[in-house]
Amino acid sequence: MTVRVTSAALLLMLLSGCASTGTMWVFDKAGATDAQVKRDRAECFAESIDTEDSNRAGVGFKLNREAYRACMEGRGYRVRVATIADGPTVWR
């Protein structure tokens, strides 16, 4: 599972670096440390991967965004939508 989480997190970072416009979800939690946010994101990401459609070209999995959002909200995060142009802190 560690490889799966690491690969998923790496893919997420690579894809975020390629994006130049659009919107994204931002999760805020008062008092959360950077380490806690990173851990929660990675765990929710891993729990939200849908591998049922393994014949997809390229990555081989898709993320169930609603499951990811529900996981983060279940951990006490508030979700908001931001534009990618808001800057590097939008991932927090």
Biotite code that builds the C-alpha atoms (Angstrom):
import biotite.structure as struc

atoms = struc.array([
    struc.Atom([0.000, 0.000, 0.000], chain_id="A", res_id=1, res_name="MET", atom_name="CA", element="C"),
    struc.Atom([2.934, 2.353, 0.625], chain_id="A", res_id=2, res_name="THR", atom_name="CA", element="C"),
    struc.Atom([3.965, 2.133, -3.037], chain_id="A", res_id=3, res_name="VAL", atom_name="CA", element="C"),
    struc.Atom([0.385, 2.840, -4.059], chain_id="A", res_id=4, res_name="ARG", atom_name="CA", element="C"),
    struc.Atom([0.170, 5.920, -1.817], chain_id="A", res_id=5, res_name="VAL", atom_name="CA", element="C"),
    struc.Atom([3.603, 7.166, -2.885], chain_id="A", res_id=6, res_name="THR", atom_name="CA", element="C"),
    struc.Atom([2.832, 6.679, -6.584], chain_id="A", res_id=7, res_name="SER", atom_name="CA", element="C"),
    struc.Atom([-0.541, 8.361, -6.236], chain_id="A", res_id=8, res_name="ALA", atom_name="CA", element="C"),
    struc.Atom([0.924, 11.315, -4.352], chain_id="A", res_id=9, res_name="ALA", atom_name="CA", element="C"),
    struc.Atom([3.693, 11.702, -6.930], chain_id="A", res_id=10, res_name="LEU", atom_name="CA", element="C"),
    struc.Atom([1.184, 11.619, -9.769], chain_id="A", res_id=11, res_name="LEU", atom_name="CA", element="C"),
    struc.Atom([-0.951, 14.235, -8.047], chain_id="A", res_id=12, res_name="LEU", atom_name="CA", element="C"),
    struc.Atom([2.054, 16.539, -7.641], chain_id="A", res_id=13, res_name="MET", atom_name="CA", element="C"),
    struc.Atom([3.105, 16.080, -11.271], chain_id="A", res_id=14, res_name="LEU", atom_name="CA", element="C"),
    struc.Atom([-0.366, 16.768, -12.586], chain_id="A", res_id=15, res_name="LEU", atom_name="CA", element="C"),
    struc.Atom([-0.734, 19.837, -10.405], chain_id="A", res_id=16, res_name="SER", atom_name="CA", element="C"),
    struc.Atom([2.498, 21.244, -11.782], chain_id="A", res_id=17, res_name="GLY", atom_name="CA", element="C"),
    struc.Atom([1.215, 20.916, -15.346], chain_id="A", res_id=18, res_name="CYS", atom_name="CA", element="C"),
    struc.Atom([-2.003, 22.770, -14.709], chain_id="A", res_id=19, res_name="ALA", atom_name="CA", element="C"),
    struc.Atom([-2.075, 26.445, -15.510], chain_id="A", res_id=20, res_name="SER", atom_name="CA", element="C"),
    struc.Atom([-5.753, 27.382, -15.349], chain_id="A", res_id=21, res_name="THR", atom_name="CA", element="C"),
    struc.Atom([-8.948, 26.090, -13.829], chain_id="A", res_id=22, res_name="GLY", atom_name="CA", element="C"),
    struc.Atom([-10.261, 25.382, -10.382], chain_id="A", res_id=23, res_name="THR", atom_name="CA", element="C"),
    struc.Atom([-9.381, 22.981, -7.636], chain_id="A", res_id=24, res_name="MET", atom_name="CA", element="C"),
    struc.Atom([-10.577, 21.940, -4.225], chain_id="A", res_id=25, res_name="TRP", atom_name="CA", element="C"),
    struc.Atom([-8.740, 23.385, -1.243], chain_id="A", res_id=26, res_name="VAL", atom_name="CA", element="C"),
    struc.Atom([-9.017, 21.774, 2.179], chain_id="A", res_id=27, res_name="PHE", atom_name="CA", element="C"),
    struc.Atom([-8.476, 23.883, 5.291], chain_id="A", res_id=28, res_name="ASP", atom_name="CA", element="C"),
    struc.Atom([-8.322, 22.682, 8.879], chain_id="A", res_id=29, res_name="LYS", atom_name="CA", element="C"),
    struc.Atom([-7.553, 25.040, 11.739], chain_id="A", res_id=30, res_name="ALA", atom_name="CA", element="C"),
    struc.Atom([-4.511, 23.966, 13.722], chain_id="A", res_id=31, res_name="GLY", atom_name="CA", element="C"),
    struc.Atom([-3.456, 21.221, 11.305], chain_id="A", res_id=32, res_name="ALA", atom_name="CA", element="C"),
    struc.Atom([0.305, 20.853, 10.877], chain_id="A", res_id=33, res_name="THR", atom_name="CA", element="C"),
    struc.Atom([1.858, 20.459, 7.433], chain_id="A", res_id=34, res_name="ASP", atom_name="CA", element="C"),
    struc.Atom([2.712, 16.856, 8.296], chain_id="A", res_id=35, res_name="ALA", atom_name="CA", element="C"),
    struc.Atom([-0.867, 16.109, 9.325], chain_id="A", res_id=36, res_name="GLN", atom_name="CA", element="C"),
    struc.Atom([-2.278, 17.690, 6.150], chain_id="A", res_id=37, res_name="VAL", atom_name="CA", element="C"),
    struc.Atom([0.136, 15.694, 3.967], chain_id="A", res_id=38, res_name="LYS", atom_name="CA", element="C"),
    struc.Atom([-0.707, 12.467, 5.780], chain_id="A", res_id=39, res_name="ARG", atom_name="CA", element="C"),
    struc.Atom([-4.462, 13.056, 5.573], chain_id="A", res_id=40, res_name="ASP", atom_name="CA", element="C"),
    struc.Atom([-4.267, 13.946, 1.864], chain_id="A", res_id=41, res_name="ARG", atom_name="CA", element="C"),
    struc.Atom([-2.211, 10.852, 1.070], chain_id="A", res_id=42, res_name="ALA", atom_name="CA", element="C"),
    struc.Atom([-4.464, 8.523, 3.079], chain_id="A", res_id=43, res_name="GLU", atom_name="CA", element="C"),
    struc.Atom([-7.683, 9.957, 1.618], chain_id="A", res_id=44, res_name="CYS", atom_name="CA", element="C"),
    struc.Atom([-6.172, 9.832, -1.868], chain_id="A", res_id=45, res_name="PHE", atom_name="CA", element="C"),
    struc.Atom([-5.241, 6.161, -1.436], chain_id="A", res_id=46, res_name="ALA", atom_name="CA", element="C"),
    struc.Atom([-8.699, 5.324, -0.078], chain_id="A", res_id=47, res_name="GLU", atom_name="CA", element="C"),
    struc.Atom([-10.371, 7.067, -3.021], chain_id="A", res_id=48, res_name="SER", atom_name="CA", element="C"),
    struc.Atom([-8.572, 5.336, -5.891], chain_id="A", res_id=49, res_name="ILE", atom_name="CA", element="C"),
    struc.Atom([-10.894, 3.355, -8.134], chain_id="A", res_id=50, res_name="ASP", atom_name="CA", element="C"),
    struc.Atom([-8.914, 0.513, -9.728], chain_id="A", res_id=51, res_name="THR", atom_name="CA", element="C"),
    struc.Atom([-11.985, -1.282, -11.073], chain_id="A", res_id=52, res_name="GLU", atom_name="CA", element="C"),
    struc.Atom([-11.438, 0.117, -14.577], chain_id="A", res_id=53, res_name="ASP", atom_name="CA", element="C"),
    struc.Atom([-7.849, -1.117, -14.923], chain_id="A", res_id=54, res_name="SER", atom_name="CA", element="C"),
    struc.Atom([-7.963, -1.055, -18.745], chain_id="A", res_id=55, res_name="ASN", atom_name="CA", element="C"),
    struc.Atom([-7.714, 2.733, -18.822], chain_id="A", res_id=56, res_name="ARG", atom_name="CA", element="C"),
    struc.Atom([-4.867, 4.045, -20.929], chain_id="A", res_id=57, res_name="ALA", atom_name="CA", element="C"),
    struc.Atom([-2.011, 5.727, -19.117], chain_id="A", res_id=58, res_name="GLY", atom_name="CA", element="C"),
    struc.Atom([-2.387, 5.744, -15.363], chain_id="A", res_id=59, res_name="VAL", atom_name="CA", element="C"),
    struc.Atom([-4.607, 2.676, -14.881], chain_id="A", res_id=60, res_name="GLY", atom_name="CA", element="C"),
    struc.Atom([-6.746, 4.132, -12.097], chain_id="A", res_id=61, res_name="PHE", atom_name="CA", element="C"),
    struc.Atom([-9.048, 7.034, -11.472], chain_id="A", res_id=62, res_name="LYS", atom_name="CA", element="C"),
    struc.Atom([-9.759, 9.044, -8.382], chain_id="A", res_id=63, res_name="LEU", atom_name="CA", element="C"),
    struc.Atom([-13.262, 9.078, -6.948], chain_id="A", res_id=64, res_name="ASN", atom_name="CA", element="C"),
    struc.Atom([-13.345, 12.803, -6.186], chain_id="A", res_id=65, res_name="ARG", atom_name="CA", element="C"),
    struc.Atom([-16.499, 12.615, -4.091], chain_id="A", res_id=66, res_name="GLU", atom_name="CA", element="C"),
    struc.Atom([-14.987, 9.869, -1.916], chain_id="A", res_id=67, res_name="ALA", atom_name="CA", element="C"),
    struc.Atom([-11.826, 11.977, -1.521], chain_id="A", res_id=68, res_name="TYR", atom_name="CA", element="C"),
    struc.Atom([-13.850, 15.055, -0.514], chain_id="A", res_id=69, res_name="ARG", atom_name="CA", element="C"),
    struc.Atom([-15.941, 13.022, 1.930], chain_id="A", res_id=70, res_name="ALA", atom_name="CA", element="C"),
    struc.Atom([-12.790, 11.519, 3.463], chain_id="A", res_id=71, res_name="CYS", atom_name="CA", element="C"),
    struc.Atom([-11.184, 14.923, 3.989], chain_id="A", res_id=72, res_name="MET", atom_name="CA", element="C"),
    struc.Atom([-14.376, 16.428, 5.388], chain_id="A", res_id=73, res_name="GLU", atom_name="CA", element="C"),
    struc.Atom([-14.697, 13.413, 7.686], chain_id="A", res_id=74, res_name="GLY", atom_name="CA", element="C"),
    struc.Atom([-11.277, 14.306, 9.083], chain_id="A", res_id=75, res_name="ARG", atom_name="CA", element="C"),
    struc.Atom([-12.460, 17.836, 9.885], chain_id="A", res_id=76, res_name="GLY", atom_name="CA", element="C"),
    struc.Atom([-11.354, 19.750, 6.799], chain_id="A", res_id=77, res_name="TYR", atom_name="CA", element="C"),
    struc.Atom([-13.435, 22.514, 5.240], chain_id="A", res_id=78, res_name="ARG", atom_name="CA", element="C"),
    struc.Atom([-13.572, 22.422, 1.440], chain_id="A", res_id=79, res_name="VAL", atom_name="CA", element="C"),
    struc.Atom([-13.577, 25.441, -0.833], chain_id="A", res_id=80, res_name="ARG", atom_name="CA", element="C"),
    struc.Atom([-13.059, 25.920, -4.548], chain_id="A", res_id=81, res_name="VAL", atom_name="CA", element="C"),
    struc.Atom([-10.124, 28.069, -5.659], chain_id="A", res_id=82, res_name="ALA", atom_name="CA", element="C"),
    struc.Atom([-8.570, 29.004, -8.954], chain_id="A", res_id=83, res_name="THR", atom_name="CA", element="C"),
    struc.Atom([-5.146, 27.596, -9.636], chain_id="A", res_id=84, res_name="ILE", atom_name="CA", element="C"),
    struc.Atom([-3.904, 31.164, -10.059], chain_id="A", res_id=85, res_name="ALA", atom_name="CA", element="C"),
    struc.Atom([-4.474, 31.679, -6.287], chain_id="A", res_id=86, res_name="ASP", atom_name="CA", element="C"),
    struc.Atom([-0.879, 30.575, -5.706], chain_id="A", res_id=87, res_name="GLY", atom_name="CA", element="C"),
    struc.Atom([1.072, 27.681, -4.205], chain_id="A", res_id=88, res_name="PRO", atom_name="CA", element="C"),
    struc.Atom([-0.780, 27.627, -0.886], chain_id="A", res_id=89, res_name="THR", atom_name="CA", element="C"),
    struc.Atom([-3.979, 26.313, -2.474], chain_id="A", res_id=90, res_name="VAL", atom_name="CA", element="C"),
    struc.Atom([-2.873, 22.729, -1.800], chain_id="A", res_id=91, res_name="TRP", atom_name="CA", element="C"),
    struc.Atom([-3.029, 23.328, 1.945], chain_id="A", res_id=92, res_name="ARG", atom_name="CA", element="C"),
])
